[in-house]
């Protein structure tokens, strides 16, 4: 019966405080929900924005847990980072962080929860709740944030264990609880860009779907003038049959008698050059998102390599996001260690951000080592020369 005991040990009965309740309607409309819907629409309609946020999530990089306790605590913490369930389909701290950072960048606010098992003695997983299921309010003093869960789609009830919920805000305005989305200011620019793309699509649709103007000019004879309507009707019928045969993949000549002029409608018009306005809008987006253009597939210069200045700026941006995630990770690590019976504290060490050319870095290190070796050689020669003097 050992396998039954194993099944009972693996069985988890967890309770998520911030889980969204199933509703047949939109339910609670908290502050910022309309703006969140706009930001989601931007990511769906402008692929560059969605690609930039995904690139930021990957460039932030990974981290490894560290604690100041015994080796057993370090091993347990590393296993926790690799195997902790993150939502219904993810596993590991990296999956939780990617979703958490994505919410932070898109909406300006991110919420996560440490889910305990039925006994409340161990961590069962990490959960990223949707912001619609959470309400953040000011607590009893301006330095406190009250975290509430939306129940029945109407009422915001404070969670019973707020110490299990982590919360971050990106560049909050003075006195505000909710953060500022990285996409703030882009809806106006995106609206102009979408109008340009929509007009381009309409123009190409008109050009590809050719329309013809068939004009019959009656001659000077009386017969042509008297039978002009009948001749025009025959010409229209023959033209319709020729076009219908073309739609079915058949080749049919159009034969007409008299002065008949056929022109393509709109052939004299030229397409408006949209390269300059489109580039101006994309430049505004790139400046706001902080990602070099060539990483997003935009080649605006003759060189496609990242300069040292661009690398330094992007590195500072990524490090600022890491500093926002550090308190969250430190809190989760310390909570896990406490539940496992360790009294030490935990934190993370991030992987080094390397955006420069590895060959250039290797050459720079080689030149530095050669300079050090030459300097030591010169010092030895100077020392030998001093000893040889009488």
N, C-alpha and C positions, 0 to 999 in steps of 0.2 A: 504493500500500500504506500510505498514511498512516492510513487508518481502522483498519487492524489494529494499528498502533503505538498509536493512541489507545485502542483497547480494552485492549491490554496495560497501558497506563499506568493506566487506570481500574480494572483488576482488582485486588482486594485479597485478600490471604491473611493473616488475622489470627488470633491465638491469645489467647483470653480466659482468664486465670488462674482467675477465680472463677466460671466457667460451671458450671451444674448438670448433672451427668451423668444421662442418662435411666435411671430405675429403675422396676421394676414393683412396688415396695413403698415404704414411708415412708422407710426408710433411717435416716440419722444423726439422732438426737434430742439436739441440743445443748442447752445451758442456755438457759432462757427459751422454748423452743419451745411448751410447753403454754400459757404465758401469751400468746404471740403468737396462738395459735389462738383463745383467748378474746377477744382484742381484735378479731380479724377477725370473729368472730361478733357482737360488739357493733355493728360498723359495718353488718353485714348486717341485723340485727334492729331496730336503732333508727335510723330515717332522720335524726333530729336530730343524732346524733353524726357520721354520715358527711357531712352537710351542713356542720357546723361545721368539720371538718377541711379540706374543700374550700374553704370560705370563707377560712380562714387561709392556705391556699396561694395563693389569688388576691390576698388583701390584702397579703401580703408584697411583692408588686410585682416589677417587673423591674429590671434593672441594665445598665449599659454598661461595657465594659472600658476600662481606662486603663493606659498604660505610660509609663515615664520615658525611652523611647528615641526613635529617629527616627520620622518620619512613616510610613515603610514598615512598621515594627513595629506601629504603631498600626492601620494599615489591615489588616494580616494578622490581628491579634488580633480586630478587629471582624468580619472575614469568617469567622474561626473560630467566633465566638460565634453567628453566624447560620446557618452551614451544617454544623456538625459533626454527624454522625449520633449520635443518642441512642437506643440500643437498636434493635430491628428495625423500629420504625414511627415513631419520633420524630426530629425534626431541630431543632438549635439548643440552646444552653445552657439556655434556659428550660424545655424539655421534660425535660432531665436534672434540673434543680433541682426541678421540681414533684414528680417521682417520688422524689427524694432526700429532700425535706422531708416528703413524705407518709409515707415509711418512718420518718423520725425522730420524727414526732409519734405515729404509731400504735404503733410497737414501742419507741421510746426510743433506737434505734440505727439508723444508716444507713451503708451501705458503697457506694462507687462505685469504678470502675476506669477508668483511661485506657488505651485499647487502641491499641497501635502497629501499624503495617503489618508486612508480612513482613520488610522490611529493618531494622525497628526504628529508622528515621530520622525518621518523621513520625507524627502522631496520626491514627489511622484512625477513631476514634469514642470515645464514652463509654458505659459500661455500668453499669446498676443491677442487681447480682446479688441474688437472693433470699437472705434471711438464713439459710435452711436450708442453703444451699450454702457458707456461710462460717462459720468458727469463730474466735473472738477469744480469745486466751489472753494471760496475763501473760508478758512477755519475761524477759530475764535480770535485769532490775532492775525495781523498782516503777514506774518512769517510762517503761517501754517496753511496747508492745503488739505481740504476734506475731499476724499475720494468716495464717490457714490456710485452705486450700480442702479441702472434703470430697470425697474420692475413693472411688469404689465404694460410696458410701453408708455407709461404716464408718470409714474412717481419715481423720484431719485432718492434711494435709501442708502445711508452710509454703510460701507462694507464693515462687517464685524471685526476683521483682522487687517487693518490697513498696513501693518508692518510687512505683510506678504506682497504688497503691491508696489511696484517701482514706477516712477513717473519722470519724464524729461520734457523740457520746453526749449525750443530753438529760438534764441534771440527774442525773448518776451519783451513787450513794451512795458514801461514803468507802471507798476501797480496792476499788471495783468497776470493772469494765471496761465492762459493758453499762449503758446509760442507763435512765432511768425513763420509761415511756410516759405520754403526756398523759392516757390513759384509765385510769390506775391509780386504784383506788378506786371506779370506776363499775360494775363487775360486780354488786355488791350492790344498788345503786340500780336498775340496769337490770333485775335479776331481779324486784324488786318491781313495777316498771312493767309488765313483760311479764305478770305474774300478773294485774294489774288489767285490762289489755287483753284477756287471754284470758277472764277472767270476763265482761267486757262482751260479747265475741263470743258466748259461750255463752248469756247472757241474751237477747240480741237474736235469736239463733237460735230460742230457745224461744218468744219472743213472736211472731216472724214466722210460725213454723210452729205454728199454733193447734191445740190439742187440746181435745176436748169431752168433757164428762161428761153422758151421757144417762141420766136416772133415771126409772124407771116406778114409780108408786105404785099398787098395786092398790086398788080401791074396797072398800066395805063388803059388797058383795053376794058371795054364795057363788060365783057364776060367775067373777068376777074373781079370787078367791083360788084357785079350782081350776085356772084356765087361765093363771095368772100367768106361768109359765115359757114357755108357747107364745106369749103376747102379747109378752113381752119379746124372744123370738127373732125375731118378725115385725118388731118395732120396730127391732132391731139390723140386720136385713137391709135394711129400707127406708132406714135411715140410711146404711148402707154404700153402697147404690146411689146415693143423693143425693150423697154426697161423691165417689164415683168419677166421676159425671157432671160435677161441678165441676172435677175435675182435667183433664177432656177439653174444657173450655170450654163445657159445656152447662149450662143452667139447669133445675133440677128441684126441684119443691117436695117437702117432707117432710110427709106427712100421717100423723097418729097419733090413735088414739082412747083416751081415758082421761086420767088425770093424768100428764103427761109433762113433766119439767123438764130443760131443756138449759142448761148453763153452760160457760163457757170455763175450762179448768183454769189456775189461777194468775192469773186476771184481777184478783183482789183484792190481789195483791202489787204493791209499788212498786219501781222501779229505785233502787238505791243511788246517791246523789250522789257521783261520783268526781272532781268538779272540784278539790276541795281536795287530796286525796292525790296526784293526777296533777300538779298544779301544784307541789307540794312536791318531788316527784322531779325534775321538769324544772328547777326552780330549782337543785337540787344539780348537775345536769349543766351548766347554763349557767355556774354559778360555777366549775366545774372547767375548762371549755373556754375561758372568758375572752372569749366573743363576746356582744355585746349581744343581748337577746332578740328585738328586732324584726327583726334581720338574719336570724333563723332562722324568721320567720313567727309569732312569739309576741307578741301584742299584749296586754300586761298593764296598761298605763297609758293614760290618755286622750291623751297626746301620743306621737307616733311618731318624733320627731326625737331625734337623739343629742345629749346635753348635752356641754358642753366637758370636764367631768370624765371622762365615759365615753370620749370621743375620746382624751384624754390617756392613760388607762389602756390602751386598746387599742393606741395607738401605741407605748407602752413595751413591750407584749407583742410586737408585730411587730418592733420594733427588736432585742429580745433574740434572736429567731430569726435575724435578719439577721447578728447578731454570731457566731452559730454557723456560718453559711454562709460568712462572710468568709474564714477560713483555707482552706477547701476550694477556693473560687474562686481565691484568690491562688496556691495551689499548682498548680492546673491551668493558670492563665494563664502562670505563670513556666516551667512545664515545656514548654508549647507554644512559648514564645519561645526557650527554649534549643534545642529541636529544630529550630527554624527558623533558627538561627544568630545570634540576637540575644542580647546579654549583659545586656539591661535586665530589670527586674522588672515584673510586671503585677499589677493589683488591679482592683477594681470600684467603681463609684460607683452607689449605689442611687437610684431615683426617690424623690422626696419623697412622703411619706405624707400625703394630704389627705383627712381624714374629716369636715371641717366643711362647712357650707353655703357654697358659693362666693359666693352673693349677700351673705351676712353678712361674709365675708372682704373682698369688694370694697368694701362700705360702710365697713368698718373702715379699709381703706387710704385711701379717699377722705377720711374724717374726719381721718386723720393728715396727709395732704397739705395739707388746708385749714388745719389748725393750724400746720403749718410755714410756709405762705405768710403767714398772719396774723402769725406771730411775726417774719418777715423784714420785713413791712410796718411793724410797730411799731418795729423797730430802725432802719429808715430814717427814720421820722418823728422818733424821738428824736435821731438824728444831725443832721438838718436843724434842729431846734430849738436844739441846742447851738451850731451855727454862726451862727444868727441873733442870738444874745445879744451885746450890746456888750462 
